Amino acid sequence: MPPLNVALAGLGRFGQLHAAVLGQLPEVRLAALCDPDPAVLAAVADRHAVPAGARYADFGAMLDGAADRLDAVVIVTPEPLHAEQALAAIGRGLPVFVEKPLATSHEAGRQVADAAARAGLPLQVGFLLRFEAQHALLRAEIAAGRFGPLVTLRAKRNVSRAWFPAYGDRIHPVSETSIHDLDLLLWYAADAVDRVYAVERNLSGRRYPDACLALLRFAGGAVGLLETSWFVPAGAPANVLTPDWHGTIDAELEVVGRDRTARLRLLDAGLALWSPELTAQPEAGLWPELHGQIAGALREEVSHFLARVRDRAPSPVASVADAVVGLRVAEAIVESARTGREVVVPTAG
């Protein structure tokens, strides 16, 4: 079976992880790279032996120059570009993997989803927690009915203060951090959110708040609680580690049902590494590097997308419909925090 020719747009830290996964999978040829930073583009392209003629500074130029030889596009660019670039790739007849969020508005996300559906093309949004083993095992238990009716679902995702300057003027934290947990709650509850109430704080003075707390009511009666902030101090145990960058994702998930309760904490790693400079608790489920290769949920997620590109079958795991609904709920959270009032979430569309 010939390898799939895949283009990757966006070579920030997470884009480079995607490049590593794509470069390591035997069924893939990394056929084009796109990033506006020439030094980063050259370094990543050299690392993965992408030829000079397949390196692009502009997404449109990449599609113009390479679309006829591509099988799929992976988009890991800044969030405000996701919808526009996904629509452009779908317009060229290309399956698309786009990192979360699908778009920065519900309407734009719906347009992308509708375009992919009309074209009969695979579209997958990067909610990698659906591919992380512990989160997926919990969902299987819930789906099997072992929890009985769900009572509450609580999710916390607090992250390093040092990271906020890169995001605080770019995107609301509901769409950057809480969107992961909102997707999990939709996946676990398998129910519509009909009302939300939210509050937020802004202590850094940037465009977007640095903390947000939201209460969600599901149509079936379950209650969800989402918490996110960017105040984890530098001295916290680091569970996100690269050679030139580290920080903390303090994430916790609790599901209470009539018959069972579950709790999952990201910082409860069994491995701890102490040094004079840093206490590290390497996270091993998301994108660990093992034996020179990126493993974990990120590799599973990308491999799942590539299988959909080959067989054109709908994904049983990555729901585009949930991704679009999540954007609608995220907008309701932002509106509630702005007005200080409960917001009814429309269920149509």
Order of alpha helices (4+ residues) and beta strands (2+ residues): beta-alpha-beta-alpha-beta-alpha-beta-alpha-beta-alpha-beta-alpha-beta-alpha-alpha-beta-beta-beta-beta-beta-beta-beta-beta-beta-beta-beta-alpha-alpha-beta
